[in-house]
């Protein structure tokens, strides 16, 4: 373990002679109770607000106008009936328009303060207020090898390995499927393997999607088997559906809407996901892109609550950014960070559980560019109080590539981001000058061995697992270790000990019934 901070050699020697370093290392090695950890899932953000109160109100008003005047097209027949029965209006042009009174009524019955369950209750995600959770998501089609610099097609084994890593990384709080299993040609088998690979690798909350409405029933059959029956599933639904129910701008995605209807009726929490791209499928102004995303997700709130009032949903305003020089996506940009933080403010305005993208890197590798892009977007998302920060780690090449080593590096990064979310604890104890008197008036002249330092070194400070805080001399003596080498070593150590998290008898039964592609 590294020292708390750099100190001069005499002070280091004095601390060593007093046994201070050994005691500090032993103290840091002792596990902490969850509520004593310096960072943990669900800490409250909300300190950062890129939008003024007037701007929030203006975005809300524009979103209501868009729903009343423009509406959404291409709803499936079942959706048309649900929405018009609820009070929406289908025009001669086929578009569904939403009177503001209908939107307000549905907002009144929408679920708030929901819990996304995990198979292990200690990993349950309580979504209320500005409580922050970081996790994965995306549909990368490649795996990044940071040693050979190669991109290859992602497989079911890769997805399962990523789930196993997430299960053992404290600062990654949930696992939404990260990649497409390109080694599985049959789409139903791919959906089944995606679901089972996630659940075999982690007991944290899992998010997945279905590529066809006909796949929902067989996937739920598998879910009921893992849960111990439909009743057990309904008690604690531990998988949510990532559902792109709209195709921006302002069109329903028919098949996804049918999936949404089925999943909500089966008790599955829903991520209502609007993923426009500024300058392409959503407007170029950042504010108007937020307006469109909010309008589309408000339509989703009406739709979901028309199916089942109070259905647990995450308000998934998930707009992306275009590099307007080329039209390519720019998920690691400052504009992306602002979009995500602005969306988080709108979630708080509606007091709805919310999620958006953060942590995407446009860099092809876990390098310095990836570090600054992931650091800025995740920090602002957390400080804005975003409940569910999706795609926070592992995603490269603007969502086209996924890197297992980046999960390990990202765990450190998210720990630092959550420390920013926690902020500074100002209490009578933390501002008392008694400790200063003790050190300065006849004391040792430093705080390294003081009772206050020893008491707070674990609960006030967070220490990285792979980041290097050695002095140049120590680094040279240690053989000049590189950050990527440490990440690879930690990844390999986790995978070597992380087995399947499905009981062997149940795993054997599932493998006998379904074609499972990972070991």
N, C-alpha and C positions, 0 to 999 in steps of 0.2 A: 504493500500500500504506500502511496505517496504521502508526504507530510501535508499538514494543513496549509502551509504557505511557505514561501522562501524565508529563511532566517539566516543570519550571519553565522559563520562557522563557530565562533565562541559560544553563542547562544545555543547552537545545536549540540555542541560538546557538553555544555552544562546540563541541558535537558537529558542527554544520554547518560551522564554520570548519575543523575538523580533517578534514573529508571523511567523518566517521563515518556520517552519514545515507546518503550515496550508497553507501558500501561495504556498509552493512547492507541497503539496498534491492537492490543487485546480488546480494548473497549469497542473499537470500530468493528472488530470481527464478530462481536456478539450480536445475535439477531435481535431486532427491535419488534415490539408489538406494532401491529398495523397502524394504530392511531398515534404512534410516536414517531413514525418515519418522517423524514423531512419533506418527502413528496409522496403522493398516493393518488389513486384514481378518485375523481370526483371533487377535487379541490375547486374552489370558486374563483373564476376570473371576472371579467367585466370591467377591468380598470381602463381598457383602451376603447375609445368610442370615436371612430372616424366620421360618424354622422352626428350632426346636431339634432336636437329634439324636433326642430322645425323640418329638417331634412327627412327624418324618419316619417313624420306625418305626411309630408309631400309624396314620398315614395308609396306609402299606403294608399293615399288618395288616387295616385296615378294607376296603381294596380287594380283598384276597384273600377276605375273608368275603363281600363283595358278589358276587364271581365264583362262589363256591361255593354261595351260598344263593339269590341272585336270578338270576344268569345273564343272558343276552341272548336276546331273541326275534327272530323274523322273518329268520333266516338263509336264504339261497337253498339249494335242494337240493344244489348243488355244495359250498356251504360247510358244510352239515350233514355231508356225507360226509367232507370234509377234516378237520373238527374232531373228529368222533366217531372216525374212524380214528386220530387223534392221541392220543385219550384223554379227550376231553370227553364229557359225558353229556347226552343229550337226554331231558328229562322228559316225562311224560304231557301236560304243558301246552305242549309244543313248545319250551320254552326250553332253550338250550344252557348247561350249567353247567360250570365249569372247576375241577377239583380243584387244590389248590395245588401238588401235586407236578408236574402238567402245566405250570403256569405257570412254576415254577422250572426245569423241564427246558428249556422254550422260551427262557427268559431266558438260559440257559447257552449256547445255540447262536446267539442273536441277534447280528447284525453290530454290531461296535463299531469306532470309528476309521475311519468310512467317508469317502470323498471324493465330493462332488457335483461332477462335471466341468463345465467350461465349454468352449465351442468354442475359446477362447483359454486355453491351460493356465495363464497367469499369473493367471487369475481362478478357478482351482479352489478349492473350499471344503473344507477339511480339518476334519471334525467329530469332535473328540475332546476329552475333558476339559471345560474351561470356555471353550473358544475361541469368540469371539463374532463373529457376522456379522449385518449389518443389510440388510434388503431389503424389497421390496414384496410385496403380495398383496391379495386382496379381489376382490369382484365388484360394484364400484360400477355403478350404472345411470345415473348422471348425471355430467356434467362441470361443474365450478364455474368461472364466470368472475368473478374477483375485482374486475374493473373495473365491469361492469354489474350484478354481484351476482345474475346469472341462473343457474339450473340448467337444463341441456338434456340430452337423451339422449346417452349416450356412443356413439362410433362406432369402427369398425376403424381409421380414421386416428388417432383419439385414442390408442388402445392402442399403435399403432406409434410415434407421436410420444413417448409416455411411455417406450417401450423405448429410443429414441434418446437421450433425456435421461439415463436411467440409465446407458447405456454410457459417458457422458462425465462422470459424477459419481463421484468417487473413493470417497466414503464410503457409497455404496449398492452393496452387494456382489453382489446377485443380483436378477433380475427375475422374480417370479411374476406372472402375469397380474393386472392391476389393475382391469379393468372389463369389462363385458359389451358386446359389439358389437351395439348395439340397432338398427343399420341393416341387419342381416342377418337376414331372416325364417326362413331354412332353418337348422335346428340343426346339421346336418352341416357346411354351409358356414361357420357361425359357429365351430365347433370348429377347422376347418382354417385359417380366417383368424386365429383367436386364436393358434394355434401358429405360423403363418408370420409374423404381425405381430411377435411376440416375437423370433423368430429373425432376422428381417430387421433389427431395430433394435439388437440387442445381441449381443456374443459372450460375455457373462457367463452364468452358469448360469440356466436358464429353468425355471419351474414352470408347469404348466397343468393343466386338468381336462377331462374328457370328459362331455358331457351325456347320452350313451347308450352302452351297451356295443357297439352295432354300429358306433360311430364310431372305435373303437380301431384296427381294422385299416387303414382308409384313412389315418388320421393317421400310423400307423407307416410306411405306404408313403411318405408325404411325408418322414418323418424319415430313412428309409433313403436316400432320394434326396439329402437335404442332407448326410448323414454320409458318403456315398460307398459305401453298401452296408450290409447287415445286420452283416457282420463288423466293419466300422469303428465302427458304432453300439455294438456290444457291448463293444468295447475302451474306449470313452469315452462312456458314455451322458450326454448333456449336457442332458437334460430330465427333470424329475421330475414325478410325478403327485400333485397335491393331491387327496386322496381322503377324502371324508366318508363313511367306511364304516359309521358309526353315526349313528343319529338319537336323540339323548338324549331321555328317559332310557332307557338300556340296551336299545336295539333296533338290530339291524343294518339298514343301508340296502341292500336287495337288489340293485338295479342297480349301485350303487357297489361292492358286494362283487364282482360279476361283472367289473366293470372292473378292480378290484384284482387279481383272479386272472389276468386276461389280461396286464396290464401287467407284473406280477412275472415271469411266464413269458417275457416278451419282454425282460427285463433292465432295466426302467425302475425307478429308485429311487422309493420310495413315502413320501409324507407321510401317516401314519396320523392322521387329523384327527378329534378329538372336540371339538365346538363347542357345548356346553351353555351356557345362560344362567342365571346364579344367580337364584333366585327364580321362574324360569319353567320351563325344561326341565332345570335342575339345582337342588340344594337351596340355600336361602338362606345357610346358614353358609359362609363362605369355605373353611374346612377341609373340610367335607363336599362342597363343589363340587369341590375338588381330588381327594377320594377317588373321586368318580364319574368324573371325567376320567381318572384313573390307571387305574381298573378297566376302563373302556372301551378305553383304549389298550393295556392288557395283553392284553385279548381280541384286539386287532389284532395284537399281537406273536405270539400263538399262531397266529392265522389265517395271517399272512404266512409264518411259518416252517414251517407245515404245507404250504403251497404249495411253498416252496423254502427249505430250511434256509440261514440266513445271508443271506437276501435283504436288500439295503440299504434300511433304513427309518429315517425320522425319527419319533420318539415325539412325536406332535403333540397333547399336552394343550393345548387351545386354549379354555378356558372364558371366557365373557364375563360381564358384570355387567348387572343390571337396575337401573334407577331404580325402587325399589319403590313410589314414589308413583304411577307411571303404568304400569309394566311395560315402558317403553321401554328400549332398550339404552343403556348408559353406558360406552362404550369408553375414554373419557378420564379416568375416575375414579381416585381413589387406590386404591379396592378392586380395580380392574382391574390396577393396577401390582403390588399385593400378590399377587393371583392368579397373575400371570405369573411373578413372582419365586419364589413358592412352587413352581410347577410346574417351574421350572428346577432347584430343589433336588432334586426327585424324579427328574429326569433324571440328575442326578449320582449319586444314590443307586443307581440301576440301572446307571450307567455306559453309558447309551444316548445316541446322538445325539438331541437334543431341539429342538423348536421350539414357539413360542407367539406370541400376538399382542402387539405393543407399538406405540405411536405412533399409535393411532387417536384422532381428535379428534371430539368431539360438536359442536364449533363448525361453523358452516356455511361459514366463510371462514378464510383464513390470517391470523388476528388474534391478539391477546394470549391469548385463551382457548386457541386451537390451540397456541400456543407453550408455555404451561405444561403442557397436557395431554400433548403429544408429548414435551416435555423430561423430565417426571417419569417417564412410563411407559418411555420408551426408556432413560433413565439407570439406572433400577432393573433393567430387563431385562439390560442390559449388565453392571452390577455383580454381578448374580446369576449371571452366566456362562452365559446362554442361548445355545446354539449358533446357532440360527436365529431371529432376531427379525423376524417377518413383519408386514406392514402398517405398517412403521415410518414411512413418509413418504407424504404425498399424500392420505391418507384423511380425509374430512370427513363430517359429518352421520351419525355412527355407521355408517360404511361405505356410505352411500347416494350420496355424492358424491366425486369425485376431482378434484384440482386440479394442473395441470402446474406452476404456479408454486410450489406447495408442495413439489414434488420438489427444486427449486433451493434453496429456503429450508431444506428438510430436510437437504440435503447439509451445510450449515453446522452445523445442530443435531446431526447424527450425528457430525460431527467432534469437537464438544465432548463428546458422550457417550462416544465412544471414548477421548478424553483422560482422562476419569474412570476408565474401565476400566483404562487403562494404569497409573494411580496415580503414586506418587512414587518416583523412583529414588534409593535411599539406598545410596551406595557410598563408599569412602574418598575418591574424587575429589570427589563432590558434597557431602561434608561437611568437606572440608579447609578450614582457615581461611587458607590461603596467599593466596587472592584477596582476602580481607578485609584482610590485612596490607598487600598491595600498594597497595590503594586508600586505606586509612585512615592508614597511616604514611608520610606524605610524598607520596602519590599524588594523583590528580586529584580525589578526593572523591566520585566516582561510578563506576558500573560500566558505563556505556553503551558505552564503546569498549574495554573490557578484552578480552583474548584469550579468556577463558572465556565471556563474553557472546556474542562473535562465533561461537565454536565451537558454542554450544548453542542459538542463536536459532532455528535451523531444526529441530533434532532434538529439542529439549525442549518447544518451544512450537508450537501450531497457530494459524493465522491464518484468519479467515473470508474468504470470497469476496464475500459480499454484505452481511453485517452491518456496521454503521457504528460506528467507534471515533473519529471526528473530535471535536475540541473544538467547543463551540458556535460559536466564531469561524470555525474552518475550515469547519464545516458551512454557516454562513451565506454565506461567500465562495464555496462550491461550488454555491450555488443551492438549498440546503436539500433535498438529495436524499432521497426516501422509500425505505424498505426494499423495498416492493412494486415500485417503478419499477426498482430495480436487479435484482430477481429476474426481472422481465419482460425486461429487456435481456439478462440472461445466458441466459435460456431461448431467446430469439430468436436470439442469437449461436450457441448450440449447434445449434439446429435448422437454421440456415442452412448449416452446414458438415457436418452428420451425414447421410451418405447411407446407402443400403441396404448391409447387410453380408453379402449373398449375391452370389456372382459373377454378372455380368450374363447370361452364357449360361444358367446354372442358373436364375436368376430368370425369364428369358424362357420357359424350358421349363416351369417351375411355373405361370406365369401362363397358358400355353397349355393346361395340363391342368386347372387349377382356376380357379374364379371368385374372383379376389382383389379385395377392396373398397378397399384403400388404395393410394395412389400411392407 
